[in-house]
């Protein structure tokens, strides 16, 4: 799988990961665990490693922890989760719970979910990073209406990561935030790279353009994801899924030839972006 550099350290990160919103928020019965284990197997087999979760996602952190512990997956995964509460003590308690649920003593990336009480939590995250409990810190949001707030924090603070929404049909991030991330040396995780599936549904039933083969795409999902991860400022896309076949399809977007600017424009035109 293609990899991109995390600007703050130079570490390489595979360009396709897996989001756990909804797909991993399940009752952990044998059938569900077996299916989700196949999701992670597909991710790892393709060379991916980023798994993104949050306390907001119900049982997702606990299920992820069980899956990683059961397959020695902690060594293969880049674990990202979030703090989503107000107050220093509440934030610390919630993050400690994430360590317990995810069965790890170190989290790769801790993010402040939707900028909730970000000033308070950022102080804690800096302390924990210095102590080696987390490797990277960042901020997140999922809607363009918050981009002005994201921009203000990105300009004012030293961050390793920003997570934001970006897809072929939702390109507001291209105007200011993606260039700013490149300027400030901030890695970018992209949530909703398929617009919660809306981008795929918009082209459902249409034949894949023959020119998609020029960048080794065999499905619309691959084409749409390659559009996202080929942006120079994007580090990794984290489409959410609990379906092994979808994960395998998504992961293939990280393989093979990538679109240049002319091909990105062609993809956008074909997909209404």
N, C-alpha and C positions, 0 to 999 in steps of 0.2 A: 504494500500500500504506500502511496505517496505520503511523505511527511513534510511538515513545515516547522520552522523554528519558533520556539517561545522566546520572544525578544529579550526578556530580562535575564535569561541564563544561557541561551543557545541550545537548550535541550530540544530534541526533535519529537514531534507529536504526530501520530497518524491523523489523516484529515477527516476520517469518518469515525464517529463514536455512536453511542446509544443513549438516548434519554429514557428515563424510567417513569415519567409522568403517565398515569393511567395504566400503561402496559404492565408495570410491575406492582401496582397497587391491587394485589389479589390475595385471597385467602390461601395461605401456603400449604395447600394439599399436595398430594403426590403428583397428580396430573399437571397442576399449574407449575410446580417446581421443575418437573421434567421438561415441560415446554419452554420455560424461561432459561433452563440450562442450555437448551439447544440454541436459544437466541445468543447467549454469550459465547457458545462454541462457534457459531457462525461469525461473530464479531472477531474473536481471537484468531480463528483460522484464516481470515482475510488480512490479518495484520493490524486490526484496530485495537484500541485499548481504553479509550475514554468512556467512562460510565458516569452519567450525571444524574444526581438525585436531589432530594430536598425533604425536610420535615413536613412540608406542605403536601407531599405526595402520598399521604396515608401510610400504607404498609410498605412502600417501595424501598425505604432504607433497610428495613429488617429483612425483606425478601432478598435484596441485593447482597446483604451480608451473609445470609445462608447460602446463597449460590456461590459466592466467592470462596467461602470457607470450605464448601463441599468439593471443590474442584481445584484446590490450590490456586484459586484465581487471583488472590491478592497480588501475587508476583507478576501476573500478566496485565493487571488493570491499572489505569490511571483514574483514581477515585476522586470525583468532584461532588461536593454537596454544598449545603447552604445553611445560613442562620436566618431565621425568619420570626423575629419577636422583638420586643422593645425592652431596653434596660440591660445593663452590663451583666448582672447576676443571672437574669433569665436567659440571656444569650449564651453565657458560659454553660449553664445547665443544659440548654438545648444542644449545644455542640458536643458536650460530653456524652449526651444521649446518642448522638450520631456516631461517635466512635464506638460506643457499646453495640448499637444496632448493626453497624457495618463490620463489626468484629475486627477492628484494626487499631493499632496504636499510633498510626500516622495517616493523615488524609492529605492527598496530593494537592487538592485545591479546595479552599473554603471560600464561599462567595456570600455576599450580603444580598439576600433575595429581595428583589424589587426595591432596593435602597432603603428598606425599613430600618430606621434608627442607625443609619450608616456611620455617622461620626462616632457613636459609642462603640459599635462593633469593630470598626476599623482599628481602633486603639488596641483592642483585645487581639485581633488577628495579627497585628504587627508584633505583639509580644509573643504570641504562639509561633509565629514564623521564626523569630529570633531563637526561640527555645527548641525548634525542630519538630514541633508537633504537627505543623502543616508546612507544605513546601511552597505553596503559592497562595495569593489572596486576590480577590476580585469582587466585582459588583455585577448585578444582573437587572434586566427588565425584559418584558416580553411584548411591549407595545410602543409604537412610535410616539404616542402622546407623552411618553416619559423621556424622550431623547434629549430634550433640553436639560433635564436634570442629570442624565447620564453624562452629557457633555461637560457640565459644570464640574462634576466630580472628577472626570477624566483629566480635565485641565488643571485641577487644583491639587490632586493627590498622586502619589506614586503607586501604580497598580500593576500587577502582573497580568491580569485578565479582565476582560469585560465580556459579558454574555448578553446577546441581543437578538432580536428577531430580524430575519433577512431571508428573502426568497425571490424567485423570479417575478412574482406578482406583488411583492412588498419590498420595494427598493429604496425606501426613505433613508436607510442607513448609509447608502452610497454618497449621500449629499455631504454629510459632515462627520458622522461618527467613524466610518471606516477609514477615511483619510486621517482623522485625528488619532485613531489607534495606531496607524502606521507612523505618524509623526512622533507620538509619545512612547513608542516601543511597548505597546500593550497587545498581548495576544487576544484573539477574538474567538469565542465559542458562539456558534449560531444556533439558536433555538427556532423552532418552527421553520426549518429550511424547506419543508414541503407544505407549509401553511396549514398544519394539522390535517394533511391529506387533501386539502382543497385544490392544491396545484395539480395533483394527480387526477382528481375527479374532473377537473376542467378539461383534461385532454382524453378522458376515458372514451374508448371506442374509436379514437382517431389512430390511424396507422403511424408508427414511428417514422419520422422522415428518413429517407435513405442516407442522407448526409450524416446522420447520427453515428453511422459506422466509422466515419472518419476520426471519431474520438472514442471508438470502442464501446459504444453504448448499445445495449440490446433491450432497454426498457425506458419508459418515460421517467421513472424514478431516478435511474442513473443519470439521465440527461439533465434533469432538474437539479440534482445534487451536485453534478459537476459544474453547473453554472455557479452555484454558491461557493464551493471550495476552491474554484479557480480564481476567485477574486484575490488579488495580491495581499490584502490585509486580513483575510479570513484564515484562521489557523485550523479550525476543526468544526464540522457540522455535527449536531447530535440529534438526528431524527429519532423520535420516540416510537418504540414498537414493542409488543410482546409476542410478535409472530416471527418464528424462525425464518420462514421464507422471505418475509419482508426485510429482515435484518440482512440476510445474504444478498438480496437485491440491492439494498442500500449500500452495503459494504463494497460491492463491485464498482460503485462510483468513485472509490478511491484508487482504482487500478487503471492501468492503461493510459492512453493519451488524454491530455487535458485540453480544454478549449483555449484558444488565444482570444484576443479582444474581438476579432471579427466573428469568430464562432459564438462567443458569448452574446453578441448582438443578434446573431441568427437564432439562437435559442430563445432569447427574449421575444423576438418578433413572432416566432412560431407558437409561443406559449402565452401571448397576450401581455407580456411584461414590458 
